[in-house]
Amino acid sequence: MPPYAGHSLPDPLFSADAVRQIDRYVIDQQGVDGFELMQSAAQAAFRRLVRHWRDYAPVLVLCGAGNNGGDGYLVAANARRHGLVVQCLAVAPTEKLSGDARKAWQRALADGVEVTELAGLPEPELDELFGNAGLIVDAMLGTGVSGAPREPFAALIGRCNRSSAPVLAVDLPSGLNATTGAAEGDVVRAAMTVTFIGLKAGLFTGQGAAASGEVVFESLDATDGVAGSGQQPIAWRRDWASVKSWLPERPANAHKGRFGHVLVVAGDRGFGGAGLLAAEAAARSGAGLVSLATRPEHVTAALSRCPSVMVHGLIHGSELPPLLDAASVIVCGPGIGQSAWGQQMLDQVLATGKPRVLDADALNLLSHRVAVPAENQILTPHPGEAARLLNCPVPEVEADRVAAVRRLQALYGGTILLKGAGTVIASEGPVVDIVSGSNPGMATGGMGDVLSGIIGAVYAQLGEPDKAAVLGASVHLAAADRASEAMGFIGLIPNDVIDALPAVFRESESGRAREKP
């Protein structure tokens, strides 16, 4: 099942700084007391604790020095007042607490919470605290921290991750960059993250997609503060439920010519399966016609697998133009290799100027050429391909996925889709889209070929590259989730995702049927 309940989450995603500005606006301009806001956050987190883990005693709450630590002390106070066995570990010395965090610590003490100072605590006693914990509440590091966690936080993050107890993260898993989703050091792997005021973009991409667990949002009645503060989102959260209505309704007198002709140019020697996966995915995603241009030796297998696809065996790129002329959208790259055959195919595709989706080796070939922006193209790199296109190391891409996709869009124009957990998509404009969710079963060869075929088919139907990329990535993930519900993650293959596509697309049709009187 998906790692978080996307249907219950708002769509705007903010940077850490923007959320802090919203928080400050609520306190300074709307007259909400900061300590009252902290109490509301702690109560919201505690409600989730009780709902999911009431019997997981004792509860071990790890508290840092800032407001995040203050939230933790108040969660512990709530637990104590409600009769739960709770132990509180002051990771930062309590003598250094100030402001609302100090008030929270004092409230916890007044409510009878036993607060243990980490400094000077013997190792066996620390082992016992973690060993006995039924649930860990992570309130160590908040949105104001950047860079790799320092000691003693780094060691405690490691203890959290080695523990068998589930972790409830307060606002943000410690060690995660709230804006980028990167983690320069260890990061807490939470079962659930309860986040406040505004959704942080970093919870939904990069390391955040895996570390945050189920994301639960609590506005703390600060919705007016989001509008009043003037802070703008850096991304929109997308998923299949929120975008499936973008597909046009099919009238009763529909015919194949209304839904586009996708030409897949793919499959050099040894990589025939890549082209077939992309072509079959396009056919299963509603394209009116699908053609496949591949090596002659792959024709028989392709026709046997998917006879509805028109398969053409090509020896040289000069044979491609007639097929290009007939197509409305071209998918180029899966398995074309980087030899003369693949380069000839890409040359012909680029020369047409037609709408196109470029993936895999088409991107590797592009990385050796001067970037030529084009409005009607979609590039779908994984982080390695993105790094080659940007001529930078892969860690630089993953350190800020939003910044990387914006750089690629500035270079190549059109729409850029950066694959990975929390796929990031950029077109013209300052705000990107992040497809929320991840599926570890998709970590296998051929999944990207399926995605390129889906996007090509959706592009042929919508005619809008930005929407096609978002919708294609969303339905791709939804189909993988549906397939893995039946068979799990290990052993999931691209064909399973293709087979699940019609059922997922049917949801958009049934939704329209329910809307009609």
Residue pairs with C-beta under 8 A, 6 or more apart in sequence:
1 481
1 485
2 239
2 437
2 481
3 209
3 210
3 212
3 213
3 214
3 215
3 437
3 438
4 212
4 213
4 214
4 215
4 216
4 436
4 437
5 214
5 215
5 216
6 237
6 239
6 241
6 242
6 436
6 437
7 239
7 241
8 216
8 217
9 199
9 215
9 217
9 237
9 436
10 199
10 217
10 237
11 236
11 237
11 238
11 242
12 198
12 199
12 226
12 233
12 235
12 236
12 237
13 199
13 200
13 201
13 204
13 233
13 234
13 235
13 236
13 237
13 434
14 22
14 198
14 199
14 200
14 201
14 231
14 233
14 234
15 178
15 179
15 200
15 201
15 234
16 143
16 144
16 177
16 178
16 179
16 200
16 202
17 179
18 198
18 231
18 232
18 233
18 234
19 143
19 178
19 197
19 198
19 200
19 231
20 143
20 144
21 229
21 231
22 197
22 198
22 222
22 225
22 226
22 229
22 231
23 37
23 197
23 222
23 225
24 229
25 225
25 228
25 229
26 32
26 37
26 197
26 222
26 225
26 229
27 33
27 34
27 37
29 225
29 228
29 229
30 224
30 225
30 228
32 222
34 99
34 100
35 100
35 103
35 104
37 220
37 222
38 67
38 70
38 71
38 74
38 100
38 104
39 74
40 218
40 220
40 221
41 71
41 74
41 170
41 171
41 196
41 218
41 220
42 71
42 72
42 73
42 74
42 75
42 77
42 78
42 104
42 170
43 74
43 78
44 194
44 196
44 218
44 220
45 71
45 75
45 137
45 168
45 170
45 194
45 218
46 75
46 78
46 79
46 82
48 168
48 192
48 194
48 216
49 59
49 75
49 79
49 135
49 137
49 168
50 82
52 168
52 192
53 59
53 134
53 135
53 166
53 168
54 84
55 134
56 134
56 135
56 165
56 166
57 84
57 85
57 134
57 135
58 84
58 85
58 86
58 87
58 132
58 133
58 134
59 76
59 79
59 84
59 85
59 86
59 87
59 133
59 134
59 135
59 136
59 137
60 86
60 87
60 88
60 89
60 129
60 130
60 132
60 133
60 135
60 136
60 137
60 165
61 72
61 73
61 75
61 76
61 79
61 86
61 87
61 88
61 89
61 136
61 137
61 139
62 72
62 89
62 91
62 136
62 137
62 138
62 139
62 140
62 156
62 160
63 69
63 70
63 72
63 73
63 76
63 88
63 89
63 90
63 91
63 92
63 105
63 115
63 139
63 140
64 72
64 91
64 92
64 139
64 140
64 141
64 142
64 153
64 174
65 91
65 92
65 93
65 96
65 97
65 101
66 101
66 142
66 144
67 100
67 101
67 142
68 139
68 140
68 141
68 142
68 143
68 170
68 171
68 172
69 91
69 92
69 97
69 101
69 104
69 105
69 139
69 140
70 97
70 100
70 101
70 102
70 103
70 104
70 105
71 104
71 139
71 170
71 171
72 88
72 104
72 137
72 139
72 140
72 170
73 88
73 101
73 104
73 105
73 107
73 108
73 113
73 115
73 139
74 104
74 107
74 108
75 137
75 139
75 170
76 86
76 88
76 108
76 113
76 115
76 137
77 104
77 107
77 108
77 110
77 111
77 113
79 86
79 113
80 86
80 108
80 111
80 112
80 113
81 111
86 113
86 114
87 114
87 116
87 129
87 133
88 108
88 113
88 114
88 115
88 116
89 115
89 116
89 118
89 129
90 105
90 115
90 116
90 117
90 118
91 118
91 140
91 152
91 153
91 156
93 117
93 119
94 105
94 115
94 117
97 105
105 115
108 115
109 115
116 125
116 129
118 126
118 152
118 156
126 159
130 136
130 159
130 163
130 165
133 163
133 165
134 165
135 165
135 166
135 167
135 168
136 160
136 163
136 165
136 166
136 167
136 168
137 167
137 168
137 170
138 160
138 167
138 168
138 169
138 170
138 173
138 174
138 188
138 190
139 170
140 153
140 156
140 157
140 174
140 188
141 149
141 153
141 172
141 174
141 175
142 171
142 172
143 171
143 172
143 178
143 200
146 177
147 184
147 185
148 154
148 175
148 184
148 185
148 186
149 157
149 174
149 175
149 185
149 186
153 174
153 175
154 175
154 185
154 186
157 174
157 175
157 185
157 186
157 187
157 188
158 186
160 167
160 174
160 188
160 189
161 186
161 188
161 189
166 191
166 192
167 173
167 188
167 189
167 190
167 191
167 213
168 190
168 191
168 192
168 193
168 194
169 188
169 190
169 192
169 193
169 194
169 212
169 213
170 193
170 194
171 193
171 194
171 195
171 196
172 178
172 193
172 195
172 200
172 202
172 203
173 187
173 188
173 189
173 190
173 193
173 208
173 211
173 212
174 187
174 188
175 183
175 185
175 186
175 187
175 188
175 211
176 182
176 183
176 187
176 188
176 202
176 203
176 207
176 208
176 211
176 212
177 183
177 184
177 202
177 208
178 200
178 201
178 202
178 203
179 200
179 201
179 202
179 234
180 201
180 202
180 205
180 206
180 399
180 400
180 401
180 402
180 403
181 201
181 202
181 203
181 204
181 205
181 206
181 207
181 208
181 209
181 401
181 422
182 202
182 206
182 207
182 398
182 399
182 400
182 401
183 206
183 207
183 211
184 399
187 207
187 211
188 211
189 210
189 211
189 213
190 211
190 212
190 213
191 213
191 214
192 213
192 214
192 215
192 216
193 203
193 212
193 213
193 214
193 215
193 216
194 216
194 218
195 203
195 215
195 216
195 217
195 218
196 217
196 218
196 219
196 220
196 222
197 219
197 220
197 222
197 225
197 226
198 222
198 226
198 231
199 215
199 217
199 237
200 208
201 233
201 234
201 235
201 402
201 434
202 208
203 209
203 212
203 215
204 212
204 215
204 235
204 237
204 422
204 434
204 436
205 401
205 402
205 420
205 421
205 422
205 423
205 424
205 434
206 398
206 401
206 420
206 421
206 422
208 422
209 421
209 422
209 436
209 437
209 438
210 421
210 438
232 430
232 431
233 431
234 402
234 430
234 431
234 432
235 402
235 424
235 431
235 432
235 433
235 434
236 431
236 432
236 433
236 434
237 434
237 436
238 433
238 434
238 435
238 436
238 470
238 473
238 474
239 435
239 436
239 437
239 474
239 477
239 478
240 474
240 475
240 477
240 478
240 504
240 507
242 474
243 467
243 470
243 471
243 474
244 471
244 474
244 475
244 507
244 508
244 511
245 508
245 511
245 512
246 462
246 467
246 471
247 286
247 458
247 461
247 462
247 471
247 505
247 508
248 461
248 462
249 512
250 509
255 288
256 288
256 289
257 288
258 288
259 286
259 287
259 288
259 460
259 461
260 287
260 288
260 289
260 328
260 329
260 457
260 459
260 460
260 461
261 287
261 288
261 289
261 290
261 291
261 326
261 327
261 328
261 329
261 460
262 279
262 282
262 287
262 289
262 290
262 291
262 327
262 328
262 329
262 330
262 331
262 453
262 456
262 457
262 460
263 290
263 291
263 292
263 293
263 323
263 324
263 326
263 327
263 329
263 330
263 331
264 275
264 278
264 279
264 282
264 290
264 291
264 292
264 293
264 330
264 331
264 332
264 334
264 453
264 456
265 275
265 293
265 294
265 320
265 330
265 331
265 332
265 333
265 336
265 345
265 349
266 274
266 275
266 278
266 279
266 292
266 293
266 294
266 331
266 332
266 333
266 334
266 335
266 336
266 449
267 273
267 274
267 275
267 276
267 292
267 294
267 295
267 298
267 334
267 335
267 336
268 295
268 335
268 336
268 337
268 339
268 341
268 342
269 295
269 297
269 337
270 335
270 337
271 334
271 335
271 336
271 337
272 294
272 295
272 297
272 298
272 301
272 302
272 335
273 335
273 446
273 449
274 334
274 335
274 360
274 446
274 449
275 292
275 293
275 294
275 298
275 302
275 334
275 335
275 449
276 292
276 294
276 298
276 301
276 302
276 305
276 306
276 309
277 334
277 446
277 449
277 450
277 453
277 494
277 495
277 498
278 331
278 334
278 359
278 449
278 450
278 452
278 453
278 456
279 290
279 291
279 292
279 302
279 306
279 309
279 311
279 453
280 305
280 306
280 309
280 453
280 498
281 449
281 450
281 451
281 452
281 453
281 454
281 457
281 494
281 497
281 498
281 501
282 290
282 331
282 453
282 454
282 456
282 457
283 290
283 306
283 308
283 309
283 457
284 498
284 499
284 501
284 502
285 453
285 454
285 457
285 458
285 472
285 475
285 501
285 505
286 457
286 458
286 461
286 505
287 456
287 457
287 460
287 461
288 460
289 310
290 308
290 309
290 310
290 457
291 309
291 310
291 311
291 312
291 323
291 326
291 327
292 302
292 309
292 310
292 311
292 312
293 312
293 314
293 320
293 323
293 345
294 302
294 311
294 312
294 313
294 314
295 313
295 314
295 315
295 341
296 313
296 314
296 315
297 313
298 311
298 313
299 311
299 312
299 313
302 309
302 311
303 309
303 311
312 319
312 323
314 320
314 345
316 341
316 344
317 341
317 343
317 344
317 345
317 347
317 348
318 344
318 348
320 344
320 345
320 348
320 349
321 348
321 352
324 330
324 348
324 349
324 352
324 354
327 354
328 354
328 355
328 460
329 354
329 355
329 356
329 357
329 456
329 457
329 459
329 460
330 349
330 352
330 354
330 355
330 356
330 357
330 456
331 356
331 357
331 359
331 452
331 453
331 455
331 456
332 345
332 346
332 349
332 356
332 357
332 358
332 359
332 362
333 346
333 357
333 358
333 359
333 360
333 361
333 362
333 363
333 452
334 359
334 360
334 361
334 448
334 449
334 452
335 360
335 361
335 449
336 342
336 345
336 346
336 360
336 361
336 362
337 361
338 361
338 364
338 365
342 361
342 362
342 365
343 365
346 362
346 365
346 366
349 356
349 358
349 362
350 356
350 372
353 374
353 376
354 376
355 376
355 377
355 459
355 460
355 463
355 465
356 374
356 376
356 377
356 378
357 377
357 378
357 380
357 452
357 455
357 456
357 459
358 366
358 377
358 378
358 379
358 380
359 379
359 380
359 381
359 448
359 449
359 451
359 452
360 385
360 448
360 449
360 452
363 379
363 380
363 381
363 385
363 388
363 389
364 385
364 388
366 379
366 389
366 412
367 385
367 388
367 389
367 391
371 389
371 411
371 412
372 412
373 411
373 412
373 413
373 414
374 412
374 413
374 414
375 413
375 414
375 465
376 414
376 465
377 412
377 413
377 414
377 415
377 465
378 414
378 415
378 416
378 417
378 455
378 459
378 465
378 468
378 469
379 389
379 408
379 412
379 414
379 415
379 416
379 417
380 417
380 419
380 448
380 451
380 452
380 455
380 469
381 389
381 408
381 416
381 417
381 418
381 419
382 418
382 419
382 420
382 448
383 394
383 397
383 398
383 418
383 419
383 420
384 394
386 397
386 404
386 405
386 408
386 418
387 393
387 394
387 396
387 397
389 408
389 411
389 412
390 396
390 397
390 404
390 407
390 408
390 411
396 404
397 404
397 418
398 420
401 418
401 420
401 422
401 424
402 424
402 426
402 432
402 434
404 418
404 424
405 416
405 417
405 418
405 424
405 425
405 426
405 432
406 426
406 432
408 416
408 418
408 426
409 415
409 416
409 426
409 427
409 428
414 427
414 465
415 425
415 426
415 427
415 465
415 466
415 468
415 469
416 425
416 426
416 427
417 423
417 424
417 425
417 455
417 469
417 473
418 424
418 425
418 426
419 448
419 451
421 438
422 434
422 435
422 436
422 437
422 438
423 434
423 435
423 473
423 477
424 432
424 433
424 434
425 432
425 433
425 434
425 435
425 466
425 469
425 470
425 473
426 432
426 433
427 465
427 466
427 469
428 466
433 466
433 469
433 470
435 470
435 473
435 474
435 477
437 477
437 481
438 477
439 477
439 480
439 481
439 484
439 489
439 492
440 489
441 480
441 483
441 484
441 488
441 489
441 490
441 491
441 492
442 477
442 480
442 492
442 497
444 492
444 493
444 494
445 494
446 493
446 494
447 476
447 480
447 494
447 497
449 494
450 476
450 494
450 497
450 498
451 472
451 473
451 476
454 472
454 475
454 476
454 501
455 468
455 469
455 472
455 473
457 472
458 467
458 468
458 471
458 472
458 475
459 465
459 468
459 472
462 468
462 471
475 501
475 504
475 505
476 497
478 504
479 497
479 498
479 500
479 501
479 503
479 504
480 492
480 496
480 497
480 500
482 500
482 503
482 504
483 492
483 496
483 497
483 499
483 500
484 492
487 496
